[in-house]
Amino acid sequence: MRRTGSRAWLLWLLPLAFLLFFFYQPLLAIFRQVFSERFNQGWQFFSWDLLTRPLGFTLWQAFLSTLLTLLIGLPAAYLFARFDFPGRKGLRTVSLLPFILPTVVVATAFNTLIGPRGWLNILLMNLFNLSSQPINLLNSLSAILLAHVFYNTSIVIRMVGNALTRLNPHYDEAARVLGANSWRVFKEVSFPLLMPSILGAALLVFLFDFTSFGVVLMLGGPQYATMEVEIYNQAMNRLNLPMAGLLSIVQLAFTLIITLLQNQVNNPRYGKAALSSERNTLVKPKTRLQKLTIVLLSLLVIILFVTPILSLVSRSLVTFEATRGERGEIETGLTFRYYSELFQNRTGSIFYANPLAAVRNSLVFSLLTMLIATSLGLVSAYALASSGKFTRWLEPLFMLPLGASAVILGLGFLITFNRSPWNSGPFPMLIPIAHSLIALPFAIRTILPAILGIPNSLREVARVMGAKPWKVFREVDFPVLLRSIIVSLAFSFTISLGEFGASSFLSSPQTPTIPVLIYRYISQPGALNYGQALAMSTLLLLTSAAGSLLIEKIRLPGEELF
C-alpha cells in the first residue's frame, strides 16, 4: 500500500509542476502587476467606469445568451433523444459542430450572413433595387446573442440529451401505473431527474458566454466591450497593464465561482438508480402534432446551424462587382480568386503576412499542443484516479484553467515570459504551452472516465502473473484507453488550431496563427482582404469539421466532453 501511495504522489509531480510554473505563476504575476502599481501610482490607473461598465454588460449578455440557448437547446435535445426520423443523425452531427469551431470562424460566418457585405443585405438590395445596405446587425447586441446561441446550443443538446437517453424508464412506468398523465410524469419525475444536467449545461453555457472574446471583439464593436475585450484593449491598445490586471482578477473571481457551481450541480443527486446505461429510447413520430413539431424543430436547427456555415463557404466562392447591371442588381460570379490571392502580395503591402507561414505555424503549434495536453492529461487522470480522498481537493487545481479565460492566460504569459528563450526562435514555445493549458481540462475529462472504468481485478490478475507495471499498462490499460486518447489528441489539436484569445497576445508579426491572420485580414479595409479572410475561415472550418467528425466517430456512446 505504501508503494502504491508513493507512486500516486509521483504521478502528481509532473502535472502540478507544469501548472504551478505555467498557470499559477502568470496569475500571481497579474496580481503583482496590480498591487505594485497601487503603491507607486496611488491607483491612478483605476477607473470605476472601466470596471463596472464591461462587468455589467458581460453579465447581462451572458444571461441573455444563456436564456436563448436554453430556449432552443432543450427542445432540440428532446428531439434528438426521443424521436427517430429521416436525417436525424446528420442534423445532430451538424448541431454539435459549432462548439468545436474557432470563434473567429463563427464571427466571420455571421459576418457573411448579416454583415454589410453579407448575403442578407445582398439579397435585399437585389430584390428591392436598393443602393445601400438596408440592415446591418454587426456591432450590435443581436449579433453577439445570435453567435453565442449558435456556438453553445450544442452543449445543451449534448449534456441534456445524454441525460435523457440515460433516464431509468422504470420511474416513468411506475408513475403511469399510479395514474399520472404524461404532463405530470414529466413535471414530477423526469424534470427533477434532469435538473442537474439542465443546471450544469446552463452554467457551462453561461461560463463560455461570460468569457467570450473573439465573437464579441469581431461582432460587437467598441461600444459592446465585455471583460475579455476590455482586458485586451487595456493591455494591447492602451498599455494600461495594471487596469488589465485588475479586470483579470475580477473576471477570474467570477469564472471560479461559476466553475465551482457548475461542478457542484452537475453531480447526480438521485444516485445510480435514477440512471441506466445509454439505451435506444427513440420512437417513430405517430401523431400529427409530433410530426409537425419535428418538422419545425428541424427547420430551426437548419436555419440556426446550417445557414451560417453555408453562408461562409458560398460567400468565399462568390465575388461581387462594385458596378451594377442594367436593372440595378449587383453583378456576381463564381470564383476561386480569394483562395489564389492568399499566396500573393499584389499591392506590395508591408503588412502582408504569408498564409502558408500561418498554416505552418498553426500546424506546428497544434501538434505540440496535442502531445503536451494529452500526455499531461493521461498522467493527471491517473493521478486523480489514484489519489483517493485527495481527489476532491486536487481536482480543482486541474479544472481551474477551464474557468480561466484564454485572454487572462495570454496576459499572464505576456507579463511573465516576455523574454528569451520563451518568445524567441521560429516557433515560440509560449503559444503551444498556453494552448495546452486550455486543452488540458478537456483531455482530463476525456481520459479519466475511461481509467475509472477499468476493473482493478484485471490489473491484479496481470500482476499475479508477474507483469511489471509498464507491461500492465501496455497490455491491460492502453487497449481500453486508446479511443479516449485518440479523442483527446483530436480535441487538443482542434482547440489549438482555432484558439484566438491567448494567440492574440502571444503571436508576433513573424509568427501569426491562422485565427490571428483571419482577424488581421477582416479588420483591414478592401474587398480583397475581406475575401482572403473568408477563404482562410473556410479552410479552418473544413479542418475543424473533420476533427469534429473524427471525435464523434471514435467517441464511446455516452462519453462526455464537457
C-alpha positions in Angstrom: 0.0 0.0 0.0 2.8 2.4 0.8 4.5 1.8 -2.6 1.1 2.4 -4.3 0.7 5.7 -2.4 4.2 6.8 -3.3 3.6 6.1 -7.0 0.4 8.1 -6.8 2.2 11.1 -5.4 4.9 10.7 -8.1 2.1 11.0 -10.7 1.2 14.3 -9.3 4.7 15.8 -9.7 4.8 16.5 -13.4 1.3 18.0 -13.9 1.5 20.0 -10.7 4.9 21.4 -11.6 3.6 22.3 -15.1 0.5 24.1 -13.7 2.4 25.9 -10.9 5.0 27.2 -13.4 2.9 27.9 -16.4 -0.5 28.7 -14.9 -0.3 29.9 -11.3 2.9 31.8 -11.7 1.4 34.0 -14.5 -1.7 34.5 -12.3 0.4 35.7 -9.5 2.3 38.0 -11.9 -1.1 39.6 -12.7 -1.7 40.2 -9.0 1.7 41.7 -8.5 1.2 44.0 -11.5 -1.9 45.4 -9.9 -0.8 45.8 -6.3 2.7 47.0 -7.1 1.2 49.9 -9.1 -1.1 50.6 -6.1 1.8 51.9 -4.0 3.7 53.5 -6.9 0.9 55.4 -8.6 -1.8 55.6 -6.0 -4.3 53.8 -8.2 -4.1 56.5 -10.9 -4.7 53.7 -13.5 -8.0 52.9 -11.9 -11.5 53.9 -13.2 -14.8 52.7 -11.8 -16.4 53.1 -15.2 -13.8 50.9 -16.8 -14.6 48.2 -14.3 -18.4 48.4 -13.8 -19.4 49.0 -17.4 -17.8 46.0 -19.0 -18.7 43.8 -16.0 -22.3 44.8 -16.2 -22.5 44.2 -19.9 -20.7 40.9 -19.6 -23.2 39.6 -17.0 -26.2 40.9 -19.0 -25.2 39.5 -22.4 -24.2 36.1 -20.8 -27.6 35.9 -19.1 -29.5 36.7 -22.3 -27.3 34.3 -24.3 -27.8 31.5 -21.9 -31.6 32.0 -21.7 -31.9 32.0 -25.5 -29.6 29.0 -25.8 -31.8 27.0 -23.3 -35.0 28.0 -25.2 -33.5 26.4 -28.4 -31.3 23.8 -26.9 -33.8 22.0 -24.6 -36.4 21.3 -27.3 -33.6 20.2 -29.7 -32.2 17.9 -27.1 -35.6 16.3 -26.6 -36.0 16.0 -30.4 -32.7 14.1 -30.9 -33.1 12.0 -27.7 -36.7 10.8 -28.2 -37.6 10.7 -31.9 -36.3 8.7 -34.9 -36.8 10.5 -38.2 -35.1 10.8 -41.6 -31.9 12.9 -41.4 -31.7 12.7 -37.6 -28.1 11.7 -37.4 -27.0 14.3 -39.9 -28.9 17.1 -38.2 -27.5 16.0 -34.8 -23.9 16.0 -36.2 -24.4 19.4 -37.7 -25.8 20.8 -34.4 -22.8 19.5 -32.5 -20.3 21.0 -34.9 -20.4 24.7 -33.8 -18.9 24.0 -30.4 -15.6 22.8 -32.0 -15.5 25.7 -34.4 -13.0 28.5 -33.7 -14.6 31.8 -32.6 -13.1 33.7 -35.5 -14.8 31.3 -37.9 -18.1 31.7 -36.1 -17.8 35.5 -36.2 -16.7 35.5 -39.9 -19.6 33.2 -40.8 -22.2 35.6 -39.2 -20.4 38.5 -40.9 -21.1 36.8 -44.3 -24.7 36.3 -43.3 -25.8 39.6 -41.6 -22.9 41.9 -42.2 -22.8 44.9 -44.7 -21.4 42.6 -47.4 -23.4 39.6 -46.2 -25.9 37.5 -48.1 -29.0 39.0 -46.4 -28.1 42.5 -47.5 -27.1 41.4 -51.0 -30.4 39.6 -51.5 -32.5 42.5 -50.2 -30.6 45.0 -52.3 -31.2 42.9 -55.4 -34.8 42.2 -54.5 -35.8 45.8 -53.8 -33.2 47.6 -56.1 -31.6 49.4 -53.2 -28.4 51.5 -53.5 -27.2 50.8 -49.9 -27.4 48.0 -47.3 -30.8 48.0 -45.7 -29.7 46.3 -42.5 -26.5 46.0 -40.5 -26.6 43.8 -37.4 -22.9 43.9 -36.9 -21.6 45.9 -33.9 -24.8 45.1 -32.1 -26.0 43.0 -29.2 -28.2 41.0 -31.5 -25.2 39.8 -33.5 -23.4 38.7 -30.2 -26.5 36.8 -29.0 -27.0 35.1 -32.3 -23.4 33.9 -32.4 -23.5 32.7 -28.8 -26.7 30.7 -29.4 -25.1 29.2 -32.5 -21.9 28.5 -30.6 -23.2 27.0 -27.4 -26.5 25.2 -28.1 -24.5 22.1 -28.8 -23.6 22.0 -25.1 -27.3 21.8 -24.1 -28.0 19.2 -26.8 -25.1 17.1 -25.7 -25.5 17.2 -21.9 -29.3 17.2 -21.6 -29.7 14.8 -24.5 -27.3 12.3 -22.9 -29.1 12.6 -19.6 -32.5 12.0 -21.4 -31.2 8.8 -23.0 -29.9 7.5 -19.7 -33.0 8.1 -17.5 -34.3 4.9 -16.0 -37.6 4.2 -17.7 -39.0 2.3 -14.7 -39.7 5.6 -12.9 -41.9 6.8 -15.7 -43.7 3.5 -16.0 -44.3 3.4 -12.2 -45.8 6.9 -12.3 -48.2 5.9 -15.2 -49.3 2.8 -13.3 -50.2 5.0 -10.4 -52.4 7.1 -12.7 -50.2 10.0 -13.7 -50.7 11.5 -17.1 -47.8 12.4 -19.4 -47.5 16.0 -18.2 -47.5 15.0 -14.5 -44.9 12.3 -15.2 -42.6 14.9 -16.8 -43.2 17.5 -14.1 -42.8 15.3 -11.1 -40.5 12.5 -12.3 -38.4 13.3 -15.5 -37.8 17.0 -14.9 -36.4 16.7 -11.4 -34.1 13.9 -12.6 -33.0 16.1 -15.5 -32.5 19.2 -13.4 -28.8 18.6 -12.5 -28.0 18.2 -16.2 -30.0 21.3 -17.2 -28.4 23.5 -14.5 -25.0 22.1 -15.3 -25.4 22.9 -19.0 -26.8 26.3 -18.2 -23.9 27.2 -16.0 -21.4 25.9 -18.6 -23.0 27.9 -21.3 -23.0 31.0 -19.0 -19.3 30.4 -18.3 -18.4 30.3 -22.0 -20.6 33.4 -22.8 -19.0 35.2 -19.8 -15.5 34.5 -21.1 -16.4 35.1 -24.8 -13.7 37.1 -26.6 -13.4 36.5 -30.4 -17.1 36.7 -31.1 -17.6 39.9 -29.1 -14.5 41.5 -30.5 -15.4 40.9 -34.1 -19.2 41.3 -33.9 -19.9 43.6 -31.0 -17.7 46.6 -31.7 -16.2 49.0 -29.2 -19.5 50.0 -27.6 -20.1 46.4 -26.5 -16.9 45.6 -24.8 -17.1 42.6 -22.4 -14.5 42.0 -19.7 -12.4 40.0 -22.1 -12.4 42.7 -24.8 -11.7 45.4 -22.2 -8.7 43.4 -20.9 -7.4 43.2 -24.4 -7.9 46.9 -25.1 -6.3 48.0 -21.8 -3.3 45.7 -22.3 -2.6 45.9 -26.0 -4.1 49.2 -27.1 -3.8 51.5 -24.1 -0.8 49.7 -22.4 -2.6 50.0 -19.1 -1.4 46.7 -17.6 -2.5 47.5 -14.0 -6.1 48.1 -15.1 -5.9 45.0 -17.4 -4.7 43.0 -14.4 -7.4 44.3 -12.1 -10.1 43.4 -14.7 -8.5 39.9 -15.0 -8.7 39.4 -11.2 -12.4 40.3 -11.2 -13.1 38.1 -14.2 -11.2 35.2 -12.7 -13.2 35.5 -9.4 -16.4 35.3 -11.3 -15.3 32.4 -13.5 -14.0 30.5 -10.5 -17.4 30.9 -8.7 -19.3 29.8 -11.9 -16.9 26.8 -12.4 -17.4 25.6 -8.8 -21.2 25.9 -9.1 -21.1 24.0 -12.3 -19.1 21.2 -10.9 -21.4 21.1 -7.8 -24.8 21.0 -9.6 -23.6 18.6 -12.4 -23.1 15.8 -9.9 -26.1 13.4 -9.8 -28.3 13.9 -6.8 -30.5 10.8 -7.1 -28.0 8.0 -7.1 -27.3 5.4 -9.8 -30.8 4.0 -9.5 -32.1 7.1 -11.4 -29.9 6.5 -14.3 -29.4 3.5 -16.6 -26.9 2.8 -19.3 -27.4 4.6 -22.5 -30.1 2.8 -24.5 -32.2 3.2 -27.6 -35.1 5.3 -26.5 -36.0 6.5 -30.0 -39.6 6.2 -31.2 -41.2 7.0 -34.6 -43.4 10.0 -34.6 -47.1 8.9 -34.6 -49.4 11.9 -34.0 -49.8 14.9 -36.3 -48.5 17.1 -33.5 -45.3 15.1 -33.1 -44.7 15.2 -36.9 -45.3 19.0 -37.0 -43.0 19.5 -34.0 -40.2 17.5 -35.7 -40.5 19.5 -38.9 -40.5 22.9 -37.1 -37.5 22.0 -34.9 -35.6 20.5 -37.8 -36.1 23.7 -39.8 -35.0 25.7 -36.8 -31.8 23.6 -36.5 -31.1 24.0 -40.2 -31.6 27.8 -40.1 -29.5 28.3 -37.0 -26.7 25.8 -37.6 -26.5 25.2 -41.3 -27.2 28.7 -42.7 -24.1 30.5 -41.3 -21.8 27.6 -42.4 -23.2 27.6 -45.9 -23.1 31.4 -46.0 -19.4 31.4 -45.2 -18.5 28.7 -47.7 -20.6 30.1 -50.5 -19.5 33.7 -49.9 -15.9 32.7 -50.1 -16.5 31.4 -53.7 -18.5 34.3 -55.0 -17.2 37.7 -56.0 -19.3 40.9 -56.2 -18.5 43.7 -58.6 -18.9 47.3 -57.5 -20.6 48.2 -60.7 -24.3 47.5 -61.3 -26.1 45.9 -64.2 -28.9 47.5 -66.3 -31.6 46.5 -63.8 -29.6 47.6 -60.8 -28.6 44.1 -59.5 -25.2 43.6 -58.0 -23.2 41.5 -60.5 -21.9 38.3 -59.1 -19.6 35.5 -60.3 -18.3 32.1 -59.1 -14.5 32.4 -58.4 -11.6 30.9 -56.6 -9.8 34.2 -56.7 -9.9 34.7 -52.9 -8.1 31.4 -52.4 -5.5 32.0 -55.0 -4.8 35.5 -53.7 -3.9 34.1 -50.3 -0.5 33.4 -51.6 0.2 36.7 -53.5 1.0 40.2 -52.3 0.0 42.2 -55.4 -0.1 45.5 -53.7 3.3 45.1 -52.0 1.9 45.9 -48.6 4.3 45.9 -45.7 1.5 44.4 -43.6 1.2 41.3 -45.8 1.6 38.0 -43.9 2.1 34.8 -45.9 -0.9 32.5 -45.1 1.4 29.5 -45.8 3.5 30.6 -42.9 0.4 31.0 -40.7 -0.7 27.5 -41.7 2.7 26.1 -40.9 2.8 27.8 -37.5 -0.6 26.7 -36.6 0.1 23.1 -37.5 3.3 23.0 -35.5 1.7 24.6 -32.5 -1.3 22.2 -32.8 0.9 19.1 -33.0 2.9 20.3 -29.9 -0.3 21.1 -28.1 -1.8 17.7 -28.9 1.3 15.9 -27.5 1.7 18.1 -24.4 -2.0 18.2 -23.4 -2.7 14.5 -23.9 0.5 13.4 -22.2 -0.3 15.6 -19.2 -3.9 14.7 -19.3 -3.1 11.0 -19.2 -0.7 11.4 -16.2 -3.2 13.8 -14.4 -6.1 11.4 -15.0 -4.1 8.5 -13.4 -3.2 10.8 -10.5 -6.8 11.8 -10.0 -7.9 8.2 -10.2 -5.2 7.0 -7.7 -5.3 9.8 -5.1 -8.4 8.6 -3.2 -9.6 11.1 -0.6 -7.3 13.8 -2.0 -9.0 13.9 -5.4 -11.8 16.3 -4.3 -9.1 18.8 -3.1 -6.7 18.4 -6.0 -9.0 18.1 -9.0 -10.0 21.9 -8.9 -6.3 22.7 -9.5 -6.6 21.0 -12.8 -10.1 22.3 -13.6 -9.3 26.0 -12.9 -7.7 26.5 -16.4 -11.1 25.7 -17.8 -12.6 28.6 -15.8 -9.7 31.0 -16.5 -10.1 32.6 -19.9 -7.5 32.4 -22.7 -7.2 36.2 -22.6 -6.2 36.2 -18.9 -3.8 33.4 -19.7 -2.3 35.4 -22.6 -1.9 38.5 -20.4 -0.2 36.5 -17.7 2.2 34.9 -20.2 2.9 38.3 -21.7 3.9 39.7 -18.3 5.8 36.6 -17.0 7.6 35.1 -20.0 8.1 38.0 -22.4 11.7 37.2 -22.7 14.1 34.8 -24.3 14.0 31.8 -24.8 10.2 31.6 -24.4 9.4 34.2 -27.1 12.3 33.6 -29.5 13.0 31.3 -32.3 11.0 30.4 -35.4 8.3 28.6 -33.2 8.0 30.3 -29.8 7.0 27.8 -27.1 4.6 30.1 -25.3 1.8 29.5 -27.7 1.6 25.7 -27.6 2.1 25.8 -23.8 -0.9 28.3 -23.5 -2.9 26.1 -25.8 -2.1 23.0 -23.8 -3.4 24.7 -20.6 -6.6 25.4 -22.4 -7.0 21.9 -23.7 -5.8 20.1 -20.5 -9.2 20.1 -18.7 -10.8 18.6 -21.8 -8.1 15.9 -22.0 -8.5 15.0 -18.4 -12.3 14.8 -18.7 -12.0 12.6 -21.7 -9.4 10.1 -20.3 -10.4 10.0 -16.6 -13.8 8.2 -17.0 -12.1 5.5 -19.2 -9.4 4.9 -16.5 -12.1 4.7 -13.7 -14.0 2.2 -15.9 -11.1 -0.3 -16.0 -11.8 -3.1 -13.4 -8.9 -3.3 -11.0 -9.2 -7.1 -11.0 -7.7 -7.2 -14.5 -4.6 -5.4 -13.3 -4.4 -7.7 -10.2 -4.5 -10.7 -12.4 -1.7 -9.3 -14.6 0.4 -8.6 -11.5 -0.1 -12.1 -10.1 1.1 -13.5 -13.4 4.3 -11.5 -13.0 3.7 -8.5 -15.2 5.7 -5.3 -14.4 3.7 -2.0 -14.0 4.7 -0.9 -17.5 3.5 -4.2 -19.0 0.3 -3.9 -17.1 -0.3 -0.5 -18.6 0.6 -1.7 -22.1 -1.4 -5.0 -22.0 -4.4 -4.0 -19.9 -4.9 -0.3 -19.7 -3.7 1.0 -23.0 -6.1 -1.0 -25.3 -9.1 0.2 -23.2 -7.8 3.9 -23.2 -6.9 4.0 -26.9 -10.2 5.5 -28.0 -10.1 8.2 -25.3 -6.5 9.0 -26.1 -7.3 9.5 -29.8 -10.3 11.7 -28.9 -8.0 13.7 -26.6 -5.4 14.1 -29.3 -8.0 15.2 -31.9 -9.7 17.6 -29.5 -6.5 19.2 -28.4 -5.3 19.6 -32.0 -8.6 21.2 -33.0 -8.7 23.5 -30.0 -5.2 24.7 -30.7 -5.8 25.2 -34.4 -8.6 27.6 -33.7 -7.6 29.3 -30.5 -7.6 33.1 -30.7 -7.6 34.6 -27.3 -4.2 33.7 -26.0 -2.7 33.8 -29.5 -3.8 37.4 -30.0 -1.4 38.3 -27.1 1.4 35.9 -27.8 1.8 35.7 -31.6 4.2 38.1 -33.3 4.0 39.6 -36.8 6.6 36.9 -37.8 4.7 34.0 -36.2 1.0 34.6 -36.8 -1.5 31.7 -36.4 -4.5 31.2 -38.7 -7.1 32.8 -36.4 -4.9 35.8 -35.8 -4.3 36.2 -39.5 -8.1 35.9 -40.2 -8.7 38.7 -37.7 -6.0 40.8 -39.3 -7.5 40.4 -42.8 -11.1 41.0 -41.9 -10.1 44.1 -39.9 -8.4 45.8 -42.9 -10.5 47.7 -45.5 -11.0 46.4 -49.0 -12.9 43.6 -50.7 -9.7 41.5 -51.3 -8.8 41.5 -47.6 -12.4 40.5 -46.8 -12.3 37.7 -49.4 -9.0 36.4 -48.1 -10.4 36.3 -44.5 -13.4 34.3 -45.9 -11.1 31.8 -47.7 -8.9 31.2 -44.7 -12.0 30.9 -42.4 -13.5 28.3 -44.8 -10.3 26.2 -44.8 -10.2 26.4 -41.0 -13.9 25.4 -40.9 -13.3 22.3 -43.0 -10.4 21.3 -40.8 -12.3 21.7 -37.6 -15.3 19.9 -39.1 -13.0 16.9 -40.0 -11.7 16.9 -36.4 -15.3 17.0 -35.0 -16.4 14.1 -37.2 -13.3 12.1 -36.1 -14.2 12.8 -32.4 -17.8 11.7 -33.0 -16.8 8.5 -34.8 -14.3 7.4 -32.2 -16.1 8.7 -29.1 -17.7 5.9 -27.0 -21.5 6.2 -26.5 -22.4 8.4 -23.5 -18.8 9.8 -23.2 -18.9 13.4 -22.0 -16.7 16.1 -23.4 -18.0 18.9 -21.2 
